[in-house]
Amino acid sequence: MTRLAALYHYPLKSGRARPLIASPLGPCGLAFDRHWMVADRDGNFLTGREHPKLVLIEAMATSDGLSLHAPGMPPLHVANTAFSGQQETAVWRTGFAARNGASHADAWLSEYLQLPAQLLWIGEQSPRRVKDEAEIPLAFADGYPLLIISQGSLDVLNGHIGRKLPMLRFRPNLVISGCEPHAEDNWQRIRIGELEIELVKPCTRCVFTTIDPNTALKDAEKQPLKALAQTRRAGNEVIFGMNALCRSSGQLQVGMDVEILA
């Protein structure tokens, strides 16, 4: 039986994953997923690709704000009301205005990263949209609100590598079990509960997958990119998992059946 095996969201872009038992899902993705982002003082976004320490920041989100924890740092709560200004920013050349002004959070991040940084919030309503989908809002995720990977895909990849890498190397939102490896590559629409989800584009993978989410250290063998380059190439890129979107709103819960519609 094909089922929803795990749910994850990442309140802070490049921050630690938070496992969920259940979550609201809407066009903008899972609740609070990548609603906050670290940027430099000019608004250029910072990610774990260049700043691996970001993966160790634990962010807990509520409707009122964000709580942050990181090694060697005091806990910090950032209320949404602290974001009193606007900052022009961009994610992969898509420009838009985010909220800034939480000076105590900026100081906290700057001390932790040892470089000038600021915390941005997408706001109550995201001004950003998915490319070619004017009605689909997008927070600070790279290009799509959802990333789906099957457990079978990871199992096969780990067989090529010869050791077990965790699913969180790939930062998925939905993990699906009970299907063939890479079955998700061929899905166009699935239904989970009352929600229909469209799988729209393979996810291209980068050096971020080589960062251990528990230690922030780079993989000495450059895995999984080395194995993906041998087994999962699409032109000059390597792919793993599927980007997806949902046009309605509802509730997801781990253990729900997954129905393949197309």
Backbone bond lengths (Angstrom), bond angles and torsions (degrees), N, CA, C in turn:
res aa  C-N    CA-C-N  psi(-1)  N-CA   C-N-CA  omega(-1)  CA-C   N-CA-C  phi
1 M - - - 1.471 - - 1.528 109.74 -
2 T 1.309 115.99 128.95 1.461 120.78 178.81 1.525 109.17 -80.92
3 R 1.331 116.05 125.31 1.462 120.70 -173.78 1.522 110.89 -137.41
4 L 1.325 113.73 161.54 1.455 120.87 170.64 1.526 107.85 -80.45
5 A 1.325 116.08 108.70 1.464 121.00 -172.29 1.523 112.95 -89.30
6 A 1.330 118.08 -28.29 1.464 120.80 -177.98 1.517 109.75 -159.17
7 L 1.331 114.64 152.31 1.463 123.55 176.53 1.531 108.17 -129.16
8 Y 1.319 116.80 136.32 1.460 120.93 176.86 1.522 109.30 -138.03
9 H 1.326 115.26 142.89 1.452 118.58 165.11 1.520 109.07 -130.18
10 Y 1.320 115.11 166.17 1.461 123.34 -172.69 1.529 106.72 -135.41
11 P 1.325 117.71 83.54 1.467 119.28 -175.21 1.533 112.92 -52.41
12 L 1.342 116.49 -39.88 1.460 122.03 177.22 1.521 108.80 -102.50
13 K 1.305 117.42 122.66 1.463 120.72 177.42 1.528 109.79 -54.65
14 S 1.312 116.86 127.29 1.469 126.00 -176.78 1.524 113.27 75.46
15 G 1.337 118.10 -1.19 1.452 120.60 177.29 1.519 111.93 -81.04
16 R 1.326 115.85 179.17 1.453 122.24 -177.57 1.528 111.29 -64.40
17 A 1.325 115.51 143.15 1.465 121.27 176.35 1.515 110.54 -68.22
18 R 1.321 115.73 147.20 1.455 121.35 172.25 1.525 108.29 -118.90
19 P 1.345 117.17 116.68 1.464 119.55 177.75 1.519 110.91 -72.43
20 L 1.308 116.27 144.20 1.458 122.97 -177.97 1.518 109.45 -124.78
21 I 1.320 116.34 145.06 1.461 121.07 170.64 1.522 110.07 -87.40
22 A 1.315 115.57 -36.38 1.459 122.09 178.20 1.517 108.03 -150.41
23 S 1.338 115.51 156.36 1.459 119.06 179.47 1.516 110.03 -161.77
24 P 1.326 117.00 144.90 1.463 119.04 166.21 1.529 109.32 -64.35
25 L 1.322 115.38 145.56 1.456 122.34 173.77 1.512 108.46 -129.81
26 G 1.321 116.19 131.96 1.454 121.40 176.46 1.510 110.01 -138.24
27 P 1.316 118.08 -172.89 1.459 120.31 -179.48 1.525 114.17 -56.10
28 C 1.331 117.93 -30.69 1.467 120.94 -179.86 1.529 112.48 -83.59
29 G 1.345 117.06 1.14 1.458 120.46 178.78 1.515 112.49 107.22
30 L 1.326 115.72 -163.01 1.460 121.16 176.84 1.523 109.70 -68.46
31 A 1.319 116.24 153.73 1.466 120.98 -177.72 1.526 110.77 -53.93
32 F 1.327 115.69 127.90 1.467 125.01 174.59 1.523 113.79 65.97
33 D 1.317 118.92 12.33 1.461 119.03 -176.70 1.525 110.97 -71.72
34 R 1.316 115.50 116.79 1.465 123.79 179.09 1.530 111.99 54.28
35 H 1.314 115.24 45.57 1.464 120.65 176.22 1.522 111.99 -86.52
36 W 1.347 117.90 -9.84 1.462 123.05 177.32 1.527 108.60 -127.18
37 M 1.312 116.14 151.35 1.459 121.13 -176.60 1.521 109.37 -149.43
38 V 1.315 116.32 146.80 1.462 121.87 175.13 1.524 108.71 -93.62
39 A 1.319 116.18 134.73 1.460 122.19 178.55 1.527 109.70 -135.15
40 D 1.337 115.59 163.99 1.456 117.94 171.95 1.530 108.83 -79.67
41 R 1.303 116.94 -178.25 1.461 120.24 -173.82 1.532 112.86 -67.87
42 D 1.343 116.50 -15.96 1.456 120.48 177.91 1.524 112.76 -94.99
43 G 1.335 116.93 -0.31 1.450 120.69 179.19 1.512 114.80 94.59
44 N 1.331 118.37 1.81 1.461 120.90 177.77 1.521 109.77 -75.18
45 F 1.331 117.06 128.16 1.454 118.89 -172.68 1.525 111.65 -72.16
46 L 1.336 114.93 145.19 1.464 123.48 178.12 1.519 108.21 -111.51
47 T 1.323 117.16 135.73 1.456 120.69 -179.74 1.519 110.78 -132.29
48 G 1.327 114.67 172.39 1.453 121.33 178.87 1.500 114.03 -66.70
49 R 1.318 118.07 -12.06 1.460 119.98 176.66 1.520 110.21 -61.26
50 E 1.322 115.80 -46.88 1.463 120.72 -179.08 1.522 112.76 -99.39
51 H 1.333 116.80 -21.31 1.461 121.36 -175.37 1.538 108.52 -130.25
52 P 1.338 116.87 77.50 1.477 120.59 -173.82 1.524 114.44 -57.76
53 K 1.332 118.76 -24.67 1.468 120.03 -179.71 1.522 112.39 -59.90
54 L 1.317 117.25 -20.45 1.458 119.58 179.05 1.525 111.93 -60.38
55 V 1.331 118.23 -30.74 1.468 120.02 -175.71 1.525 111.79 -68.15
56 L 1.315 117.76 -14.66 1.464 121.30 -179.40 1.529 112.68 -91.63
57 I 1.328 117.35 -5.05 1.469 120.06 177.79 1.524 108.88 -78.36
58 E 1.318 115.36 123.77 1.456 121.27 177.33 1.523 108.28 -97.83
59 A 1.316 115.72 121.20 1.462 121.41 -176.87 1.517 109.38 -118.75
60 M 1.323 116.61 126.97 1.458 122.85 177.23 1.519 107.89 -115.94
61 A 1.333 116.16 123.71 1.462 121.10 -173.64 1.516 111.65 -108.97
62 T 1.317 115.19 145.68 1.455 122.87 169.87 1.525 107.33 -135.77
63 S 1.307 116.47 178.42 1.463 119.39 178.06 1.523 112.10 -67.16
64 D 1.336 117.59 -15.55 1.462 121.20 -178.13 1.519 113.65 -95.59
65 G 1.347 117.90 -18.64 1.449 118.86 -177.21 1.503 112.98 161.60
66 L 1.318 115.77 -156.23 1.462 123.46 -170.83 1.517 109.77 -133.75
67 S 1.337 116.46 137.09 1.461 121.80 172.15 1.516 108.97 -110.80
68 L 1.329 116.42 134.35 1.460 122.02 -175.42 1.522 111.15 -119.25
69 H 1.337 115.54 139.12 1.453 123.24 173.03 1.524 108.01 -134.73
70 A 1.332 116.95 140.74 1.458 120.97 177.73 1.526 108.56 -153.90
71 P 1.333 118.15 153.43 1.465 121.13 179.90 1.523 112.45 -55.24
72 G 1.336 115.62 128.95 1.456 121.17 177.04 1.508 115.44 77.67
73 M 1.337 117.15 5.14 1.459 120.93 -177.56 1.525 110.48 -118.86
74 P 1.346 117.98 147.56 1.464 119.80 174.31 1.525 110.06 -71.07
75 P 1.327 117.99 150.64 1.475 119.47 175.65 1.521 110.73 -59.68
76 L 1.317 115.76 149.41 1.455 120.36 -178.29 1.516 109.63 -138.99
77 H 1.345 116.14 133.37 1.459 120.57 172.10 1.526 108.30 -109.79
78 V 1.334 115.18 133.96 1.455 121.71 -179.30 1.525 108.03 -121.03
79 A 1.315 116.71 108.34 1.457 120.57 179.06 1.525 110.25 -75.46
80 N 1.304 116.07 146.36 1.464 119.21 177.47 1.525 112.20 -58.34
81 T 1.315 116.33 -29.72 1.461 119.92 -179.75 1.520 112.55 -67.52
82 A 1.334 117.90 -13.64 1.467 120.77 178.76 1.519 112.42 -74.37
83 F 1.319 116.84 -16.39 1.464 120.57 -177.73 1.527 108.41 -88.03
84 S 1.333 115.05 90.15 1.459 121.13 -170.53 1.519 113.58 -101.13
85 G 1.340 117.35 -6.08 1.457 119.92 -176.80 1.514 112.51 -124.29
86 Q 1.320 115.74 -174.23 1.454 122.30 177.15 1.517 109.88 -126.12
87 Q 1.325 114.98 145.35 1.452 121.57 179.78 1.526 109.09 -134.38
88 E 1.318 116.80 123.52 1.458 119.89 172.65 1.524 108.38 -70.77
89 T 1.321 115.84 130.67 1.451 121.25 -179.16 1.519 108.55 -143.42
90 A 1.324 116.81 -176.73 1.459 121.61 178.08 1.516 108.08 -157.21
91 V 1.329 116.01 147.96 1.460 122.47 169.98 1.524 106.43 -122.14
92 W 1.330 115.17 112.54 1.469 120.84 -178.16 1.531 111.70 50.78
93 R 1.318 114.46 55.33 1.476 123.76 171.90 1.523 114.06 72.37
94 T 1.317 117.95 3.07 1.462 120.58 173.37 1.523 108.40 -95.54
95 G 1.326 116.85 109.94 1.452 120.89 -175.40 1.519 112.75 -90.42
96 F 1.316 116.30 147.23 1.461 122.82 177.88 1.523 108.11 -167.56
97 A 1.321 116.54 171.45 1.459 121.83 -179.91 1.523 109.79 -101.72
98 A 1.334 115.97 129.42 1.464 122.24 174.78 1.528 108.65 -113.71
99 R 1.316 115.28 175.50 1.463 121.33 -179.77 1.527 110.06 -96.48
100 N 1.336 117.28 138.72 1.466 121.94 175.47 1.516 109.48 -138.02
101 G 1.329 116.13 -170.24 1.458 120.19 175.96 1.512 115.32 110.24
102 A 1.349 118.11 -1.79 1.461 120.70 178.27 1.531 108.41 -81.65
103 S 1.323 116.55 81.32 1.471 121.57 -169.36 1.526 112.68 -61.59
104 H 1.343 118.00 -34.80 1.467 118.81 -179.98 1.525 110.75 -68.98
105 A 1.319 117.94 -32.30 1.461 121.16 175.55 1.525 110.35 -71.57
106 D 1.324 116.60 -38.87 1.464 119.99 177.74 1.528 110.33 -60.35
107 A 1.339 116.88 -43.44 1.459 120.72 179.68 1.520 110.94 -65.28
108 W 1.321 117.05 -40.43 1.467 122.31 179.75 1.521 110.57 -61.87
109 L 1.321 116.88 -48.00 1.455 121.14 179.90 1.525 111.85 -66.51
110 S 1.310 116.68 -39.38 1.461 120.05 179.61 1.520 111.18 -63.03
111 E 1.336 116.36 -39.79 1.461 119.59 177.97 1.526 111.02 -67.63
112 Y 1.319 116.72 -42.63 1.468 120.03 -178.26 1.529 111.80 -65.94
113 L 1.320 116.89 -43.74 1.471 120.82 -176.91 1.524 112.85 -86.45
114 Q 1.328 116.40 -13.87 1.466 121.68 -177.56 1.529 111.47 60.34
115 L 1.322 113.84 42.65 1.463 121.17 173.75 1.518 107.93 -161.65
116 P 1.333 117.99 157.35 1.472 119.93 -179.39 1.527 111.01 -64.59
117 A 1.325 116.20 124.93 1.464 120.62 -175.68 1.518 109.40 -145.47
118 Q 1.328 115.61 161.35 1.461 121.40 174.91 1.520 108.84 -142.62
119 L 1.316 115.06 155.55 1.458 122.08 177.95 1.522 108.80 -99.63
120 L 1.317 115.57 128.02 1.457 121.26 176.73 1.521 110.02 -110.69
121 W 1.328 115.89 147.35 1.461 123.39 176.91 1.514 108.06 -122.01
122 I 1.316 117.19 140.31 1.457 120.58 -177.59 1.522 111.58 -71.37
123 G 1.334 116.62 -22.54 1.458 121.07 -179.25 1.519 112.32 96.20
124 E 1.304 115.72 175.96 1.468 120.86 -179.10 1.526 111.56 -63.47
125 Q 1.318 117.28 -36.73 1.463 122.85 177.43 1.522 108.26 -128.08
126 S 1.319 117.16 123.45 1.457 119.54 -178.05 1.526 111.33 -70.39
127 P 1.336 117.79 133.06 1.464 120.92 175.27 1.531 112.63 -83.12
128 R 1.323 116.51 -6.50 1.464 121.60 -175.84 1.529 110.18 -92.42
129 R 1.345 116.42 154.30 1.459 121.72 179.09 1.520 110.70 -133.93
130 V 1.336 115.31 151.79 1.458 121.04 174.26 1.526 108.85 -63.37
131 K 1.319 117.08 139.89 1.454 121.79 179.68 1.532 110.62 -56.74
132 D 1.307 115.90 129.87 1.470 123.97 179.33 1.527 113.23 65.44
133 E 1.333 117.59 13.52 1.472 121.93 177.78 1.524 107.51 -134.54
134 A 1.324 116.36 78.61 1.464 121.63 -170.53 1.524 113.25 -62.40
135 E 1.344 117.45 -21.28 1.464 119.50 -177.87 1.528 112.90 -93.20
136 I 1.337 118.41 -4.70 1.466 121.32 -175.97 1.522 109.62 -101.73
137 P 1.346 118.79 111.12 1.464 120.65 178.58 1.527 111.34 -72.89
138 L 1.305 115.60 154.34 1.461 122.33 -179.11 1.514 108.42 -140.62
139 A 1.324 116.65 133.46 1.462 120.38 176.82 1.534 108.69 -85.79
140 F 1.334 118.81 -127.43 1.460 120.84 -176.34 1.529 113.32 -97.90
141 A 1.340 118.30 10.54 1.465 120.21 175.18 1.523 109.28 -61.58
142 D 1.339 116.51 158.81 1.462 119.51 -173.89 1.525 112.62 -59.37
143 G 1.349 117.97 -50.38 1.446 117.97 -175.92 1.515 115.37 -148.95
144 Y 1.337 117.14 -20.95 1.461 122.08 -176.72 1.522 109.32 -140.89
145 P 1.335 117.56 155.25 1.467 120.09 -176.34 1.522 114.63 -72.04
146 L 1.351 118.35 -22.10 1.461 120.72 -173.58 1.514 111.26 -134.62
147 L 1.336 114.93 148.32 1.463 122.03 171.58 1.522 107.74 -129.39
148 I 1.335 115.62 127.32 1.457 122.69 -176.11 1.526 109.23 -118.34
149 I 1.337 116.57 131.89 1.470 122.33 176.74 1.521 108.09 -137.59
150 S 1.317 117.08 140.60 1.460 120.64 175.11 1.529 110.11 -89.57
151 Q 1.324 115.22 148.52 1.459 120.00 177.84 1.522 110.68 -63.12
152 G 1.342 116.50 -35.57 1.454 120.21 178.87 1.518 112.55 -60.35
153 S 1.329 117.37 -35.85 1.462 121.10 178.45 1.527 110.61 -62.58
154 L 1.334 116.21 -44.20 1.464 119.50 178.53 1.520 111.14 -66.29
155 D 1.326 117.76 -39.73 1.463 120.38 -179.28 1.529 111.16 -60.43
156 V 1.335 116.59 -42.99 1.466 120.15 178.90 1.528 110.34 -65.78
157 L 1.324 117.10 -43.53 1.461 120.27 179.16 1.526 110.81 -60.77
158 N 1.323 116.83 -44.47 1.460 119.73 179.32 1.527 111.51 -62.74
159 G 1.336 116.15 -31.04 1.459 119.19 175.00 1.520 111.32 -64.19
160 H 1.318 117.91 -39.41 1.467 121.19 176.51 1.523 111.24 -66.29
161 I 1.333 116.09 -38.68 1.463 120.50 -177.27 1.528 111.34 -73.80
162 G 1.327 116.73 -35.87 1.458 120.95 -178.74 1.508 114.01 92.08
163 R 1.311 117.51 9.77 1.470 122.75 174.35 1.514 107.71 -157.02
164 K 1.323 115.63 163.72 1.455 120.20 -174.40 1.527 111.11 -91.96
165 L 1.315 115.09 114.25 1.453 120.51 168.81 1.523 108.33 -94.92
166 P 1.322 117.76 144.65 1.466 119.62 -178.90 1.520 111.57 -75.47
167 M 1.305 115.79 153.19 1.461 121.37 177.13 1.523 111.86 -56.58
168 L 1.331 116.65 -30.06 1.458 119.28 -174.82 1.522 113.20 -70.72
169 R 1.336 118.24 -8.00 1.469 118.80 169.27 1.531 110.70 -58.79
170 F 1.342 116.24 -25.24 1.462 121.47 -172.80 1.521 112.98 -105.45
171 R 1.319 118.36 -3.64 1.454 124.42 172.46 1.531 113.13 53.50
172 P 1.341 117.34 52.00 1.470 119.02 178.53 1.523 111.47 -78.42
173 N 1.324 115.60 162.60 1.461 121.72 168.16 1.520 111.39 -94.87
174 L 1.330 116.57 -44.69 1.464 122.23 -178.61 1.522 108.72 -120.62
175 V 1.335 116.03 129.17 1.462 122.47 173.75 1.526 107.58 -111.69
176 I 1.330 116.11 127.81 1.457 122.40 -176.01 1.520 109.65 -110.89
177 S 1.324 116.85 133.53 1.465 121.81 176.87 1.519 109.75 -115.89
178 G 1.348 115.72 166.82 1.460 120.57 175.56 1.510 114.21 79.64
179 C 1.322 117.18 25.94 1.469 120.81 176.82 1.522 108.77 -136.67
180 E 1.321 115.88 166.95 1.451 121.00 178.71 1.533 110.51 -66.93
181 P 1.336 117.66 151.84 1.462 120.04 175.58 1.529 111.54 -55.42
182 H 1.310 115.66 134.24 1.460 123.83 178.79 1.526 113.20 62.43
183 A 1.327 116.93 18.24 1.468 119.45 174.18 1.517 110.54 -58.32
184 E 1.320 116.76 -31.48 1.463 120.43 -178.08 1.535 112.11 -61.76
185 D 1.328 117.28 -24.30 1.465 120.10 178.90 1.529 111.69 -60.28
186 N 1.322 116.42 -28.99 1.465 121.34 -174.83 1.525 113.76 -101.32
187 W 1.329 117.18 -4.65 1.458 119.48 178.19 1.533 109.96 -78.24
188 Q 1.305 116.18 138.05 1.459 121.30 172.58 1.525 111.91 -105.78
189 R 1.336 116.30 -39.81 1.463 121.05 177.30 1.521 109.01 -142.76
190 I 1.326 115.34 138.44 1.461 121.14 174.40 1.518 108.71 -130.43
191 R 1.326 116.13 159.80 1.454 121.01 175.34 1.520 108.37 -122.35
192 I 1.317 115.52 130.33 1.464 122.09 174.08 1.523 106.18 -127.05
193 G 1.316 116.49 115.77 1.456 119.26 -173.02 1.513 109.43 62.35
194 E 1.329 116.44 -126.95 1.465 120.98 -179.62 1.524 112.78 -94.82
195 L 1.331 116.65 2.48 1.461 120.90 -171.94 1.522 112.26 -103.21
196 E 1.319 116.27 133.68 1.454 121.56 170.88 1.526 109.15 -99.70
197 I 1.321 115.31 132.62 1.460 122.50 -176.77 1.517 108.44 -121.14
198 E 1.319 116.72 132.42 1.458 122.78 179.55 1.533 109.77 -100.41
199 L 1.312 116.60 127.45 1.458 121.83 174.90 1.523 106.75 -96.20
200 V 1.341 115.71 119.06 1.458 119.02 -164.62 1.526 115.11 -116.36
201 K 1.345 118.59 -21.91 1.460 117.97 -173.45 1.523 110.05 -163.40
202 P 1.339 118.18 134.47 1.467 119.15 173.40 1.527 110.43 -59.93
203 C 1.317 115.35 146.29 1.464 120.85 179.84 1.521 109.85 -90.07
204 T 1.323 116.89 119.56 1.462 120.57 175.47 1.524 109.24 -79.42
205 R 1.321 115.77 141.73 1.464 120.32 -173.03 1.520 111.15 -111.23
206 C 1.343 114.56 151.15 1.458 121.30 -174.67 1.524 110.00 -132.59
207 V 1.321 115.33 -170.54 1.460 121.94 -175.61 1.532 112.35 -63.66
208 F 1.334 117.96 -17.39 1.463 120.07 179.38 1.527 111.28 -58.80
209 T 1.331 117.76 -30.16 1.470 120.48 179.89 1.519 112.45 -66.90
210 T 1.324 117.59 -15.86 1.473 120.09 179.58 1.524 112.45 -87.02
211 I 1.326 117.65 -1.24 1.468 121.59 179.58 1.526 109.35 -90.47
212 D 1.316 117.33 123.69 1.459 121.93 177.14 1.534 108.56 -69.40
213 P 1.333 119.12 120.13 1.468 120.19 -176.78 1.522 113.84 -68.70
214 N 1.328 117.48 -14.46 1.468 120.29 -179.53 1.526 113.10 -94.63
215 T 1.341 117.12 -22.55 1.469 120.41 -176.39 1.518 113.62 -122.10
216 A 1.312 118.18 -16.58 1.465 124.94 -174.59 1.525 112.45 67.87
217 L 1.331 117.48 15.64 1.463 121.39 178.68 1.522 110.33 -93.89
218 K 1.333 115.74 147.17 1.461 120.54 176.96 1.518 110.47 -78.20
219 D 1.315 115.27 142.72 1.457 121.71 -179.65 1.527 109.47 -64.89
220 A 1.340 116.63 126.07 1.463 121.54 -176.83 1.521 112.05 -63.68
221 E 1.341 116.90 -26.21 1.469 121.19 -178.70 1.527 112.13 -99.66
222 K 1.330 116.62 9.09 1.468 122.64 179.95 1.529 112.23 58.34
223 Q 1.322 115.09 30.82 1.464 120.06 176.55 1.526 109.80 -91.45
224 P 1.325 116.29 149.01 1.462 129.52 8.56 1.529 115.02 -91.43
225 L 1.351 118.75 3.10 1.459 119.31 -176.11 1.518 112.16 -60.94
226 K 1.319 117.08 -35.61 1.463 120.11 -179.64 1.522 110.81 -61.76
227 A 1.327 117.12 -46.41 1.465 120.75 179.40 1.527 111.32 -69.93
228 L 1.319 117.40 -39.39 1.458 120.00 179.28 1.529 111.35 -63.45
229 A 1.326 116.86 -36.69 1.460 120.38 179.03 1.524 111.59 -63.66
230 Q 1.327 116.52 -25.37 1.465 121.21 -179.82 1.521 112.65 -89.51
231 T 1.330 116.94 -24.45 1.474 119.24 -170.48 1.519 114.71 -122.81
232 R 1.340 118.58 -17.79 1.469 120.41 -170.89 1.527 110.87 -135.66
233 R 1.307 116.50 53.54 1.461 120.45 -178.57 1.528 110.99 -92.18
234 A 1.332 115.02 143.78 1.459 122.48 171.39 1.525 106.16 -135.27
235 G 1.323 116.53 92.93 1.458 120.50 -172.38 1.515 109.98 67.36
236 N 1.317 115.97 -124.62 1.470 120.57 179.88 1.522 112.80 -91.24
237 E 1.325 117.39 4.17 1.459 120.75 -175.80 1.518 110.62 -114.27
238 V 1.329 115.25 159.88 1.462 120.79 171.31 1.524 107.44 -110.52
239 I 1.317 116.57 144.77 1.464 121.08 -174.31 1.519 110.12 -128.20
240 F 1.319 114.51 150.79 1.469 120.65 177.58 1.517 107.80 -166.04
241 G 1.335 117.19 115.07 1.453 121.55 -177.54 1.521 111.27 90.48
242 M 1.336 115.39 170.50 1.460 121.50 -176.21 1.526 111.34 -127.23
243 N 1.332 115.81 131.71 1.453 121.11 170.42 1.524 109.18 -73.45
244 A 1.324 116.35 145.53 1.463 120.14 -174.00 1.520 110.40 -148.45
245 L 1.331 114.48 165.82 1.461 120.74 176.08 1.528 109.93 -146.76
246 C 1.320 114.75 160.33 1.459 122.84 -179.74 1.525 107.78 -131.77
247 R 1.331 117.20 133.20 1.459 120.75 -175.03 1.530 113.13 -97.32
248 S 1.325 117.47 -3.59 1.465 121.01 -179.71 1.525 109.58 -127.13
249 S 1.313 116.89 -175.01 1.467 121.64 -177.72 1.516 110.50 -127.22
250 G 1.333 115.65 145.51 1.453 121.48 179.37 1.512 110.22 -177.24
251 Q 1.321 115.77 -158.70 1.459 121.73 -174.62 1.515 110.24 -122.13
252 L 1.327 116.13 134.66 1.452 121.99 171.82 1.519 109.52 -110.09
253 Q 1.316 115.59 147.58 1.461 121.02 177.14 1.517 108.72 -142.64
254 V 1.314 116.22 136.75 1.462 121.58 177.78 1.538 108.76 -57.01
255 G 1.336 115.41 135.35 1.453 121.39 -179.29 1.521 113.58 101.49
256 M 1.329 117.42 -11.78 1.462 120.67 178.45 1.532 110.68 -62.84
257 D 1.332 115.61 147.34 1.458 120.70 174.44 1.526 109.64 -70.28
258 V 1.322 114.60 147.58 1.457 121.83 175.21 1.521 108.05 -113.41
259 E 1.327 116.26 121.33 1.452 122.03 179.66 1.521 109.25 -105.02
260 I 1.322 117.27 127.95 1.453 121.88 179.48 1.523 107.54 -87.15
261 L 1.330 117.71 115.19 1.460 122.81 -177.17 1.511 112.20 -92.37
262 A 1.303 118.03 -33.97 1.478 121.86 -178.75 1.520 108.82 -158.65
